[in-house]
Amino acid sequence: MEPGASEAQTNSVINYIHDLGMKTVVNRGVIQTVIAAIGESSKYSTEQFETLDGVRKVERIQVPFKLASRDSHHNDTIVSINNDIKFGGNNPPVVIAGPCSVENEENLLAIARIAKESGAKMLRGGAFKPRTGPRMFEGLGKLGLEYLDAARKETGLAVVSEIMDPRDIDLVCEFTDMLQVGARNMQNFTLLNEVGKTNKPVLLKRGLSATVEEWLLAAERIMDKGNNNVILCERGIRTFDNKYTRNTADIAVIPLIRRLSHLPVIFDPSHATGKWNLVSPISKAAIVAGAQGLIIEVHPNPEKALSDGPQTLNFKNFKQLMKEIQILVSVLGTVNVSN
């Protein structure tokens, strides 16, 4: 729209687009308003919209992830958790910490206290765990969610846990502040459709072998169902070398995503490396690259953890990393890579 276009002009354009059977996403900037028309736009010419009163310029968005694209939403999206934790924009990186899987209440409470004390804002923990082998520990289910809720009530930390089955949506929503869609479910379209219908923020992990476009299209599906509170999480991808690291840490995708999309992007150093002694250096590298948060696995005794022990930090190492992150953030300020 023209700078200074009236509300009546803007609403008239929105109504015109709706009459054509398309959705709109309105990005109201300080100087200018941008209206994205989402739908079968290929049937219409740009000239058709340029004649509308108050329209300054019409551009066709070429990428398929139109809702997630920065072309349709120039400003960074800020995803708020309980109104006090903010991912994205100029906000400092948010650290999410906790065990791979919830094992018992005692351990979880100890982890939550350390996470809170060290400056983490959210507690992670799997109640339902997708495991490669059928006889591996697959979580405590509802009991694990209840333990997470108890830790939340004691420490005040917000909670994120993985949702694997659309039938568990109501249950997981009851005990969490953010839903996690894991790497193995990034293209579980039924699940994406259902989390898109909730009002819970969604942490969407990149699939093991997913391209950037496939990842953003998964976010697009969630947004298309009405939920715009999506946080992207890079967790490493599978390549030809898995002898020394669990995955290949794709650090370059962080500034790339921030250029392509307005959605916040965070980094998972635990899964990206699979080695506890690589978690600290790769976490700091991700912050420098522009990650707007980290999700880190922590356990009082990683060697006894029921899942992902080799990539999990103990309390001493986690506290040291948090101190180093705070120093790094104070030196860097906010990393702006979106322009």
LUMLOTOR-391287 format. One record per residue (C-alpha): residue in one letter; x, y, z. Coordinates in steps of 0.25 Angstrom, whole numbers, plus 5000, padded with zeros to 4 digits. Example, Ala and Ser with C-alpha at 12.3 -4.5 7.8 and 13.67 -1.06 7.14 Angstrom:
2
A504949825031 S505549965029 
//
This chain:
339
M500050005000 E500450154998 P501150215011 G499950275018 A498850195011 S497650205019 E496950095027 A495750095018 Q496650075006 T497449965012 N496149895016 S495549915002 V496749844996 I496649735007 N495149715004 Y495449704989 I496449594991 H495449515000 D494449534989 L495349464979 G495449344989 M496849374994 K497349385009 T498049515013 V499249535023 V499349685027 N500749735031 R500549875037 G501849945037 V502150085043 I502250145030 Q501550045020 T500549935020 V500749805012 I499649715009 A499949575004 A498949504996 I498949354998 G498249254989 E498049224974 S498749364971 S499349314957 K497949334951 Y498049484953 S498949584947 T499749684956 E499149794948 Q497749754953 F498149794967 E499049914963 T497749994959 L497249984973 D497150114981 G498350124991 V499250014985 R500650064982 K501249934976 V500849784973 E501949674973 R501749524971 I502349444982 Q503149334975 V503449244987 P502349134990 F502449165005 K501749295004 L501249305018 A502649275024 S503349365014 R503949495018 D503449545004 S502049545010 H502349585024 H503649685025 N503749695040 D504149585049 T503049505056 I503149505071 V502649375077 S502249395091 I502149285102 N501249325113 N501449475110 D502849485116 I503749395108 K504049445094 F504649375082 G505149465070 G505349605066 N506349685075 N506049595087 P507249525093 P507449375090 V506549285099 V507149155105 I506249035106 A506948925115 G506548785120 P506648645118 C506448565105 S505348485112 V504648505126 E505148385134 N504648415148 E504148535156 E505348555165 N506348565153 L505448655146 L505248755158 A506748755160 I506948785145 A505848895145 R506548965157 I507848965151 A507249015138 K506549125145 E507749165153 S508649175141 G507749265133 A506949165124 K505549215121 M504849085117 L504948935121 R504948825111 G504648675113 G504148565105 A502848495110 F502648425097 K503948385090 P504148335076 R505248225077 T505848155066 G505748015073 P504447965078 R505047915091 M505648055095 F505148145106 E503948215099 G503648315111 L502648315122 G501448375114 K500448445123 L501248425136 G502448495129 L501548615125 E501048625140 Y502548625145 L502748735135 D501548815140 A502048795154 A503448855150 R502748965143 K501949005156 E503148995165 T504149075156 G503249165147 L503949105135 A503149095123 V503048955117 V503248895103 S503048745100 E502848665087 I501548625081 M501548505073 D500148465071 P498948555067 R498148475077 D498948535088 I498748675085 D497848715096 L498648635106 V500048695102 C499348835101 E498848825116 F500248815122 T501148895112 D501349035108 M501948995094 L501748875085 Q502948815079 V502948745065 G504148655064 A505048635052 R504448495049 N503048565049 M503348685041 Q502548635029 N501548565037 F500448645030 T499248595039 L500048645051 L500448775045 N498948805041 E498548775056 V499648865063 G499248975053 K497848975058 T498348995073 N498649125079 K499949075085 P501349115079 V502049005071 L503548975071 L503748915057 K505048835056 R505648815042 G505548665037 L506748575037 S506948595022 A505948715019 T506348825009 V506148965014 E504948975005 E504248855010 W504548905025 L503849035022 L502748975014 A502448895027 A502349025035 E501449075024 R500548965026 I500448995041 M500149145038 D499149115027 K498349045037 G498349175046 N499449165055 N500549265052 N501349245065 V502449155059 I503849145063 L504849075054 C505948985060 E507148935052 R507648805059 G508648755049 I508448675036 R508948535032 T510048535022 F511148435018 D511948445031 N511348395044 K512648335050 Y513048455058 T511748535060 R510348485060 N509848585049 T510548705041 A510248835048 D509748925037 I510049055044 A509949135030 V508449105030 I508249205042 P508549335035 L507949275022 I506649245029 R506649385035 R506749445021 L505649355015 S504649355026 H504149445037 L503949325047 P504949315058 V506049205057 I506749135068 F507849025069 D507948895075 P509448865078 S509148735085 H508548665073 A509448735063 T510648675069 G510348555077 K511548585086 W511448655099 N512848725097 L512448785084 V511148845090 S511848965096 P512649015084 I511548985074 S510549065083 K511349185083 A511549175068 A510049175066 I509849295074 V510949365066 A510249325053 G508949385058 A508149275065 Q507049335073 G507049215084 L507649085087 I507048955092 I508148875100 E508048735107 V508448735122 H508448625132 P509048605146 N509748475141 P509848465126 E510448335127 K509248275133 A508248345124 L507248255118 S507348325104 D508348415098 G509448415109 P510648435100 Q510148575095 T509648625109 L510348725117 N510448705132 F510148815142 K511548865143 N511748875128 F510348935126 K510549045136 Q511949085130 L511349085116 M510149185121 K511249275127 E511949275113 I510649295105 Q510349415114 I511749475112 L511649455097 V510249515096 S510749635104 V511849655094 L511049635081 G509749705084 T508649655075 V509149585062 N508449645050 V508549555038 S507149575032 N507549695023 
//
